[in-house]
Each structure stands twice: as structure tokens, then as C-alpha cells.
Amino acid sequence: MSENTQRLVPTPGQTIGPFYGYALPYENGENLVDRSHPGSVRLHGTVYDGHGVPVPDSMLEIWQADENGKVSQETGSLIRDGYTFTGFGRVAVDNEGQYTFTTVNPGPTEAGKAPFICLTVFARGLLNRLFTRIYLPEDTEALANDPLLSGLSEDERATLVATREADGSLRFDVHLQGDGETVFLAYPGLE
Amino acid sequence: MAAENPEDAFEPLTAKGADDAADSQDQLNNEMAQITKQYEESGRTETQPRLDYAPYRSSILRHPTKDPRHTDPETIELYAPAFGERDVHKLESDLTIQDGGEPIGERIRITGRILDGDGRPVRNQLVEIWQANAAGRYIHKRDQHPAPIDPNFTGVGRCLTGDDGSYSFVTIKPGPYPWKNHQNAWRPAHVHFSLFGTDFTQRMITQMYFPGDPLFALDPIYQSIVDPKARERLVADYDHNVSEHEWLLGYKWDIVLSGSNRTWTEDDSNV
């Protein structure tokens, strides 16, 4: 798939396994901004398996631009100072497969582009990580012109666009398999 | 606090019901051999694990049934989060000094380089590891393997890569441990590695193994990488030049992430 003349073969991934809980999640990992931040938004949802049962041992990471569409290259995601927006978050789902991030609505990185949040999914039982995108629902024209979304069926597209709830939060569920299976992504350079 | 919730969430290692862990290793071996045979006959070359690999029972309901959608990365996907010394203390790369006393086990160093698919070193980037102790036990509430906890070993480490993409950890060689996939199932000794690249699309988590482990052929997680050459990329080399006189044994393991999709300047790619 790659147009690169790739010289080295990538190392294979493996499952995160069951015992990451004491190693990877960290204090304030899920809080890209403080809840008191004026533009703070709750991004939340549930991870489901192929029977529609919540997956209690999954870890999610997000990576996104700030409200102005700027990509942060600031350090400090692991030890947050409460002021610097680093764009990265990590959360372990709870016993009911639910997660919450506190973040901001990303702006478009280029004018007219549909803003989205990158999401990476890890879980016990999932042999390699999965990539997907969480699109904001508001800019319908940009969504209609998005190169990825415009190539999807209505049902597939619906799995990638978050729902804006009455309280302003974004809801995005992940379905690893089965009804409403989330569209996961492959990028050039990795099969 | 986020770390606490999932610890309560894992299925207990005790059997859940009549069918749980009921299959024999022979049954597993037959299933794995069939998949190997089909792979060999296909003439294809795979480099990553199968997501749909039924011998790893927990994967059955947790793998997507549709192929991933190929897409070109957008701006945000061409960058990765930045980590620095603000995030990671230098001493976090030595897992043998974290809790006061000396942990029990075989002291080792694991070192190597992290490169992208074009051979560029991944610089100043975060590497996280976690592992069982020498007895095969994790510091984790739900690890019920009746092996001793080592009060002087958490099994968690972090470091930042150097300008040449190098990383180095001093730790204890982990032990193999039993799990509930099937009857008498044992994981080969391994260290979990969490890696970032220069692009978010290079994000990966994997496991490093030790050479010559007799459990390789029996382990459905290792065998989920159906290509023998590909799975050998997860096995470190013993390297006597890394070993230190009367102190520790050395292992070398280089990691290749997928190709970066950024446009690199000559200066950037000056390896």
C-alpha cells in the first residue's frame, strides 16, 4: 500500500493483555484540560464486544488538535501542569466498559476540513491496536466533503461521527465487532 | 484514579464454568497447526498478528470482522504527542532500584534502537514497559497466580529514546506464568513494550520475548503472528557485549515502527 520505498519490516504488535492497569494509566491521563476550563467538553462512551457486551479491560488513547486546530508539540502529557494543552490523553475503561475524557472540541487543522479526534483502542483479547477517528457532528458540509467519510455507507459513517448530547458532551461508542461495528483504519506504511 | 477501575474488571483467573479452560494443549496445537498450514498454502506474507485468531479465546468476540479502511493520514495523524524530561525521570529506566531493596532474580539489561520503516531513528520519544517478576507474578490485584510478590519490584519502567533512537532498561528477567486460555496454558516469559513514533499512526504495543523459550510453539498469543520470520522479530538476542562483568546479562532488541508518512527534510532524515 505504501508509496514509500520501505526498507525495514515493522515489528509485529501484540495484545496489551490483562495486566496493564498498574503500568499505563496515570493520574489525569483522561483530563486533557481541567473540567473548569471554559471550553471543556466531556467525551464519553462504552466499548462493546461482538455480543454487545461491554468490554471492561480496554484502554483508549486520544490525540487531537486544540480548539484552534493547532497541533500541540508540548511535552507534559504524563505529568500535567493544568495549563498546557498537549493534545494526548489515555484512559482505562471502567468495570462497565465506559470511559470519559475531558478535552476541548478540536478545530479544523486546515480551513474547511472536518475536525476529528484520533482514537486508538487496546484491549485484552485484541491482538493489535485499532485506529479510528471521532468526528465532531456539527460541520455537515465539511463532513460531506471528508475523503474518508464520503467513501463510506451511511451505517459505516455513523460509527465515526460522535453524538452531541444535550449537555454539550460528545458520545462515541466503540463496537469491536458485530452490529454497528466501528470502522477502523489502516494507513500507508503498515499493511 | 483511572488506574484503579480496570483492576477490578478483569475476569478472575479461576475457572468461570464448565467450558472455561477446558481445552487441552493438544487441541490448541491442532488448531494452531491448521492455521499454519492454511497460511503456508496461501503463499502470502504477513508481518502482523491476526486479529481473528481463535486459539486465543479472548479474541473471538473482540476482533473486527471487516477489513480496516485504508485512508491517507490527515495533519493531526502525521504528528505524535511529545514527551520530555518533564514526563519521565532518568531513574525510571532502572526497574531494580525502584523500591529500596534489590529485587530477586536474574538482573538483565534490555537495549536497542527504535527506527521507523525507512530506518530513521525515533528520537526523544516515550518507551514504557511492564512485566511480571522473576516468579511470573504481576503487581496486579487480579493476578492470582500463587507465586510470590517481590516487594522490591514493581515491573514498570519508562524512558525516552536518545538521538540515535536508542533505549535501555535494567530489569529482572521475568518468569513464565499460567493463564486460563486452555488447560495447562503458560505464557512464555515476556516484557510488554508501549511505543510511540513521529506519527500517531505508528503507535503500537507489543511484547518482547527471550531466545530459546520452550513455550513459543504452545502459546496462541505468540503464534497469532502466523509468519515464523515475523514472530521471531519479537525475540531479543542475547548479546555478550551488553552483559556486564559480575553484574548483569545483556539482551538486544531493535524495534521497527511503520513508515512515517510525513515529508522529511534531508536534515531530519540524517541518520
Contacts between the chains, C-beta under 8 A, distances in Angstrom:
chain1	res1	chain2	res2	distance
A	1	B	70	6.2
A	2	B	117	7.8
A	2	B	259	5.7
A	4	B	117	6.8
A	4	B	118	6.3
A	4	B	259	4.5
A	4	B	261	7.8
A	5	B	118	7.9
A	6	B	117	4.6
A	6	B	118	6.6
A	6	B	259	5.0
A	7	B	117	7.2
A	7	B	118	6.2
A	7	B	119	5.7
A	8	B	115	6.3
A	8	B	116	7.9
A	8	B	117	5.3
A	8	B	118	7.3
A	8	B	119	5.8
A	8	B	256	4.5
A	9	B	47	5.4
A	9	B	117	7.9
A	9	B	230	7.5
A	9	B	233	7.3
A	9	B	256	6.5
A	10	B	47	6.1
A	10	B	48	7.4
A	10	B	117	6.0
A	10	B	256	5.2
A	10	B	257	6.2
A	10	B	258	4.8
A	11	B	204	7.6
A	11	B	206	6.2
A	11	B	233	5.1
A	11	B	234	6.9
A	11	B	255	4.9
A	11	B	256	5.0
A	11	B	257	7.4
A	12	B	47	6.3
A	12	B	48	5.1
A	12	B	49	5.6
A	12	B	206	6.5
A	12	B	225	4.7
A	12	B	230	5.4
A	12	B	231	6.6
A	12	B	233	6.2
A	12	B	234	6.1
A	13	B	48	6.2
A	13	B	49	6.2
A	13	B	204	4.8
A	13	B	205	6.3
A	13	B	206	4.9
A	14	B	49	6.4
A	14	B	192	7.9
A	14	B	205	7.0
A	14	B	206	4.6
A	14	B	207	4.2
A	14	B	221	6.3
A	14	B	222	8.0
A	14	B	224	7.9
A	14	B	225	8.0
A	14	B	234	7.1
A	15	B	49	8.0
A	15	B	56	7.7
A	15	B	59	7.8
A	15	B	205	8.0
A	15	B	207	8.0
A	15	B	221	6.2
A	16	B	192	7.3
A	16	B	205	5.2
A	17	B	192	6.6
A	17	B	207	7.7
A	18	B	10	4.8
A	18	B	11	7.9
A	18	B	140	7.8
A	18	B	142	6.9
A	19	B	130	7.0
A	19	B	132	7.9
A	19	B	138	4.4
A	19	B	140	4.6
A	19	B	142	7.8
A	19	B	143	6.2
A	20	B	6	7.8
A	20	B	130	6.6
A	20	B	192	7.1
A	21	B	3	5.7
A	21	B	4	7.9
A	21	B	6	4.2
A	21	B	7	4.5
A	21	B	10	7.8
A	21	B	140	6.4
A	22	B	3	6.2
A	22	B	7	6.9
A	22	B	130	7.5
A	22	B	138	7.5
A	22	B	139	5.6
A	22	B	140	5.4
A	22	B	154	7.6
A	22	B	156	6.8
A	23	B	128	6.9
A	23	B	129	8.0
A	23	B	130	3.4
A	23	B	155	7.6
A	23	B	156	4.6
A	23	B	192	7.3
A	24	B	128	6.4
A	24	B	130	7.3
A	24	B	194	6.4
A	25	B	2	4.4
A	25	B	3	4.1
A	25	B	6	7.3
A	26	B	2	7.5
A	26	B	3	7.1
A	27	B	1	7.2
A	27	B	2	7.5
A	29	B	2	5.7
A	30	B	2	5.7
A	49	B	61	4.2
A	49	B	62	5.4
A	50	B	60	7.6
A	50	B	61	3.9
A	50	B	62	7.1
A	50	B	65	7.8
A	51	B	61	5.8
A	53	B	61	7.7
A	55	B	62	6.8
A	56	B	6	6.9
A	56	B	9	3.4
A	56	B	10	7.3
A	57	B	6	5.7
A	57	B	9	5.3
A	57	B	10	5.4
A	59	B	6	7.5
A	61	B	203	7.2
A	63	B	76	6.6
A	63	B	80	7.4
A	63	B	81	6.1
A	63	B	200	4.8
A	64	B	76	6.3
A	65	B	75	7.7
A	65	B	76	5.4
A	71	B	75	6.5
A	71	B	76	5.8
A	71	B	79	5.0
A	72	B	81	7.7
A	72	B	82	7.7
A	73	B	79	6.9
A	73	B	82	4.8
A	74	B	82	6.4
A	75	B	82	5.0
A	75	B	83	5.6
A	75	B	84	3.4
A	75	B	85	7.9
A	75	B	86	5.1
A	75	B	87	5.9
A	76	B	84	7.4
A	76	B	86	5.1
A	76	B	87	6.4
A	77	B	81	5.5
A	77	B	83	6.6
A	77	B	87	6.5
A	78	B	83	6.6
A	78	B	87	3.8
A	78	B	88	6.9
A	78	B	126	7.7
A	79	B	86	6.1
A	79	B	87	5.7
A	86	B	81	6.0
A	86	B	82	7.4
A	87	B	81	6.1
A	88	B	81	3.6
A	91	B	2	5.6
A	92	B	2	5.5
A	92	B	3	6.7
A	92	B	5	6.1
A	92	B	6	4.1
A	93	B	5	7.5
A	93	B	6	6.8
A	93	B	9	7.6
A	94	B	5	4.2
A	94	B	6	7.4
A	94	B	9	7.0
A	95	B	5	6.3
A	95	B	8	5.7
A	95	B	9	4.6
A	106	B	76	7.6
A	109	B	74	6.7
A	109	B	75	3.9
A	109	B	76	5.8
A	110	B	75	6.6
A	113	B	74	7.0
A	113	B	75	7.9
A	116	B	74	7.7
A	116	B	76	7.6
A	118	B	76	6.0
A	118	B	77	6.0
A	118	B	200	5.4
A	120	B	200	7.7
A	120	B	203	5.4
A	122	B	205	6.0
A	123	B	62	5.9
A	124	B	10	7.2
A	124	B	58	5.9
A	124	B	62	7.9
A	125	B	56	7.3
A	125	B	58	3.2
A	125	B	59	5.1
A	125	B	60	7.9
A	125	B	61	7.5
A	125	B	62	3.9
A	126	B	51	7.0
A	126	B	59	7.0
A	126	B	62	5.0
A	126	B	63	7.0
A	127	B	49	4.2
A	127	B	50	6.6
A	127	B	51	5.2
A	127	B	53	6.1
A	127	B	56	6.7
A	127	B	59	5.7
A	127	B	63	7.2
A	127	B	221	7.3
A	127	B	224	5.0
A	128	B	48	5.9
A	128	B	49	5.3
A	128	B	51	6.1
A	128	B	204	7.7
A	129	B	203	6.5
A	129	B	204	6.3
A	129	B	205	6.0
A	130	B	64	6.9
A	130	B	68	7.7
A	131	B	68	7.7
A	131	B	201	6.6
A	131	B	203	7.8
A	147	B	71	7.3
A	147	B	72	7.1
A	148	B	69	6.9
A	148	B	71	4.8
A	151	B	69	7.6
A	152	B	69	7.3
A	156	B	69	8.0
A	176	B	61	7.6
A	176	B	62	5.0
A	176	B	63	7.0
A	176	B	64	6.3
A	177	B	61	6.1
A	177	B	62	6.7
A	177	B	63	6.3
A	177	B	64	5.9
A	177	B	65	5.8
A	178	B	65	7.5
A	181	B	64	5.9
A	181	B	65	6.5
A	181	B	66	6.1
A	182	B	64	7.4
A	183	B	66	7.5
A	183	B	69	5.4
A	184	B	64	5.5
A	184	B	66	7.9
A	184	B	68	4.7
A	184	B	69	7.2
A	185	B	68	5.6
A	185	B	69	5.6
A	185	B	70	7.7
A	185	B	71	5.2
A	186	B	67	7.8
A	186	B	68	3.9
A	186	B	69	6.8
A	186	B	70	4.9
A	186	B	71	7.3
A	187	B	70	7.6
A	187	B	71	6.7
A	187	B	72	7.6
A	187	B	73	5.3
A	187	B	77	7.1
A	187	B	201	4.2
A	187	B	258	7.3
A	187	B	261	6.7
A	188	B	70	7.6
A	188	B	72	6.9
A	188	B	73	7.6
A	188	B	259	7.3
A	188	B	261	5.9
A	189	B	117	5.6
A	189	B	201	7.4
A	189	B	258	4.3
A	189	B	259	3.3
A	189	B	260	7.2
A	189	B	261	6.1
A	190	B	48	7.5
A	190	B	201	7.4
A	190	B	202	8.0
A	190	B	258	3.6
A	190	B	259	7.5
A	191	B	46	7.5
A	191	B	47	6.3
A	191	B	48	6.2
